[in-house]
Amino acid sequence: MTTVTERQHSNYLDDFKNLLGADQVLSEGRKISRYLRDFSWYSPILENALADTSVDAVVRPGSIDELTAVVALAARHRVPITLRGAGTGNYGQSLPLEQGIVVDIKGVSGILELSEGRVSVLPGTVMKSIETAANAAGQELAVMPSTYRVATASGFISGGSGGLGASAHGDLWSNNILAVELITVEETPRTIRLEGDDVNLVLHMYGTVGVLTRIEMRLVPMHTYEANLVTFDDFDQCCQFGWELVDSDIHARLASLQQAPIGSMMTPISHEIPDGAHVALVWSDVDHARALSELAEVYSGTVKPWPQGATHITQFPYSHTILWSRKAEPDSSWLQCEYATGDKERFLEQVHAVTERYNGVFLQHIEINTTPSGQVRCMGIPPLVNLSDHEASLDELIAYCTGLGISLLNPHSYVVEEGGFVGDTGRMLALKQDVDPFGILNPGKLGKSFFSSRATTVAAADRDMRAPEQLSKD
Ligand SMILES: Cc1cc2nc3c(=O)[nH]c(=O)nc-3n(C[C@H](O)[C@H](O)[C@H](O)COP(=O)(O)OP(=O)(O)OC[C@H]3O[C@@H](n4cnc5c(N)ncnc54)[C@H](O)[C@@H]3O)c2cc1C
């Protein structure tokens, strides 16, 4: 594999300007700095590590033909190329580590085909517009991120993992992405189509294994949903409720459990949550309202309708929870983990043990999902507050959780493998070598050490704590 150091820098930007027009090649100004930020500031470690990221230019193709020409040109010049959707990733996925060009994919958007159970889209299509089109045909996306209002299709499958719908249909790896097409990073790009399990080779790979040009997602019959808060005095009861909800016939698109005091940090709804109460955020089929109330009653939960006029329920779960906790506790941090799958007693024991040891520090936030075989799967995205020496305490906490059999996914690293979602590394690397022979696709994200060679200046003053949805209004 040729290294990026062999690339030729000479005036290559002029070639991109000739290709796309000067106004679609940004090489200076405020607009550029926006492309060098994402939501990696959730982690103080990543915020430090990525503080001095820079780029030669941002290029904005408006069609697949232009995208293909951009990729061909980057290959010809051996210049690093990093794709970017809406920039809502939490691990610096779309931030270039070796400069070069960032390719804004948002201009390459549109729905190509929509049929029963399947929608095919261009990479930069915003998830919400796909959901809207599916709804018009009586269907909905099997899974979409809580950032669906701004996140792109290719950004979601390359940088995300699951989200709304995962409680009923599982995550990205649950056959919810039916096929993808990608182009190779060569002077004459080839198109490769992946279907079935082969799709897994590109999921959550931070755009290091090909430039996605077409994504085909699973649709399911549409439901009419209502949002509710279910409050509990006891977190163990809240966990049992969440588990049984997802294991029942009640159709829920979201079952998000928040241990106190997280509910009090969610200011638009906090007035509905009694002091010290734990809360389940539930987005479920209106026709199952009675069953939901009956289930809540079993676990001494109180169901309350979503407060009128409050921010939508989808803007609180998954990584949105961390946005609320960081606003309330600016020095807090976070973690991602997975509890015992399909084993309710073990799951409850794990939650109990962590709360006992890290009470008031490891705030339990658990998304209850399912696996393709229908097992209940509990994903933790806990805010961590009052961690004194962050890195050392984090190591200790991770060791403790691992000892309990909880799997940790490290959100403090931009390295793909450390995120914990890589499947068949051998096949993935073979595909990578075929697709990216010059090694210029988002270089540095696949396991190459980066921390030792970069400055560590915190960019906290630049931190923009708006939600992804608000950023789209820029
Ligand atoms: C508040 C908040 C809530 C979130 N909730 C969720 C959630 O519910 N579920 C979830 O999974 N994630 C969630 N995330 C993470 C993030 O929003 C998702 O990963 C999102 O879908 C990323 O989409 P994006 O368009 O912003 O991609 P970006 O962040 O711009 O890019 C992500 C990755 O995709 C790559 N990429 C983009 N386009 C292409 C392409 N055409 N070909 C190859 N690679 C490409 C980029 O290089 C990058 O590595 C959340 C983040 C925040 C900040």
PDBQT file of the ligand as one rigid body, heavy atoms in Angstrom, charges set to zero:
ROOT
HETATM    1  C1  LIG A 501     -26.948  14.339  20.327  1.00  0.00    +0.000 C 
HETATM    2  C2  LIG A 501     -26.515  13.126  19.570  1.00  0.00    +0.000 A 
HETATM    3  C3  LIG A 501     -27.361  12.010  19.481  1.00  0.00    +0.000 A 
HETATM    4  C4  LIG A 501     -26.958  10.864  18.765  1.00  0.00    +0.000 A 
HETATM    5  N1  LIG A 501     -27.811   9.788  18.675  1.00  0.00    +0.000 NA
HETATM    6  C5  LIG A 501     -27.418   8.697  17.970  1.00  0.00    +0.000 A 
HETATM    7  C6  LIG A 501     -28.294   7.569  17.836  1.00  0.00    +0.000 A 
HETATM    8  O1  LIG A 501     -29.426   7.567  18.298  1.00  0.00    +0.000 OA
HETATM    9  N2  LIG A 501     -27.815   6.507  17.158  1.00  0.00    +0.000 N 
HETATM   10  C7  LIG A 501     -26.580   6.474  16.576  1.00  0.00    +0.000 A 
HETATM   11  O2  LIG A 501     -26.219   5.487  15.964  1.00  0.00    +0.000 OA
HETATM   12  N3  LIG A 501     -25.758   7.535  16.662  1.00  0.00    +0.000 NA
HETATM   13  C8  LIG A 501     -26.137   8.635  17.321  1.00  0.00    +0.000 A 
HETATM   14  N4  LIG A 501     -25.320   9.723  17.407  1.00  0.00    +0.000 N 
HETATM   15  C9  LIG A 501     -24.083   9.726  16.658  1.00  0.00    +0.000 C 
HETATM   16  C10 LIG A 501     -24.305  10.357  15.238  1.00  0.00    +0.000 C 
HETATM   17  O3  LIG A 501     -25.323  11.284  15.196  1.00  0.00    +0.000 OA
HETATM   18  C11 LIG A 501     -24.695   9.351  14.251  1.00  0.00    +0.000 C 
HETATM   19  O4  LIG A 501     -23.629   8.516  14.076  1.00  0.00    +0.000 OA
HETATM   20  C12 LIG A 501     -25.089   9.992  12.918  1.00  0.00    +0.000 C 
HETATM   21  O5  LIG A 501     -25.953   9.170  12.279  1.00  0.00    +0.000 OA
HETATM   22  C13 LIG A 501     -23.939  10.402  12.055  1.00  0.00    +0.000 C 
HETATM   23  O6  LIG A 501     -24.442  10.988  10.868  1.00  0.00    +0.000 OA
HETATM   24  P1  LIG A 501     -23.734  12.248  10.229  1.00  0.00    +0.000 P 
HETATM   25  O7  LIG A 501     -24.394  12.523   8.932  1.00  0.00    +0.000 OA
HETATM   26  O8  LIG A 501     -23.669  13.362  11.183  1.00  0.00    +0.000 OA
HETATM   27  O9  LIG A 501     -22.263  11.655   9.966  1.00  0.00    +0.000 OA
HETATM   28  P2  LIG A 501     -20.844  12.310  10.245  1.00  0.00    +0.000 P 
HETATM   29  O10 LIG A 501     -20.623  12.473  11.701  1.00  0.00    +0.000 OA
HETATM   30  O11 LIG A 501     -20.648  13.488   9.380  1.00  0.00    +0.000 OA
HETATM   31  O12 LIG A 501     -19.914  11.142   9.703  1.00  0.00    +0.000 OA
HETATM   32  C14 LIG A 501     -19.855   9.913  10.337  1.00  0.00    +0.000 C 
HETATM   33  C15 LIG A 501     -18.890   9.013   9.593  1.00  0.00    +0.000 C 
HETATM   34  O13 LIG A 501     -19.435   8.690   8.331  1.00  0.00    +0.000 OA
HETATM   35  C16 LIG A 501     -18.437   8.826   7.333  1.00  0.00    +0.000 C 
HETATM   36  N5  LIG A 501     -19.115   9.081   6.060  1.00  0.00    +0.000 N 
HETATM   37  C17 LIG A 501     -20.028  10.036   5.778  1.00  0.00    +0.000 A 
HETATM   38  N6  LIG A 501     -20.438   9.912   4.509  1.00  0.00    +0.000 NA
HETATM   39  C18 LIG A 501     -19.768   8.868   3.975  1.00  0.00    +0.000 A 
HETATM   40  C19 LIG A 501     -19.770   8.244   2.700  1.00  0.00    +0.000 A 
HETATM   41  N7  LIG A 501     -20.529   8.677   1.680  1.00  0.00    +0.000 N 
HETATM   42  N8  LIG A 501     -18.970   7.168   2.515  1.00  0.00    +0.000 NA
HETATM   43  C20 LIG A 501     -18.180   6.716   3.512  1.00  0.00    +0.000 A 
HETATM   44  N9  LIG A 501     -18.146   7.269   4.732  1.00  0.00    +0.000 NA
HETATM   45  C21 LIG A 501     -18.933   8.330   4.960  1.00  0.00    +0.000 A 
HETATM   46  C22 LIG A 501     -17.573   9.953   7.824  1.00  0.00    +0.000 C 
HETATM   47  O14 LIG A 501     -16.275   9.939   7.249  1.00  0.00    +0.000 OA
HETATM   48  C23 LIG A 501     -17.538   9.657   9.305  1.00  0.00    +0.000 C 
HETATM   49  O15 LIG A 501     -16.507   8.744   9.588  1.00  0.00    +0.000 OA
HETATM   50  C24 LIG A 501     -25.688  10.850  18.126  1.00  0.00    +0.000 A 
HETATM   51  C25 LIG A 501     -24.845  11.975  18.226  1.00  0.00    +0.000 A 
HETATM   52  C26 LIG A 501     -25.259  13.104  18.931  1.00  0.00    +0.000 A 
HETATM   53  C27 LIG A 501     -24.349  14.292  18.985  1.00  0.00    +0.000 C 
ENDROOT
TORSDOF 0
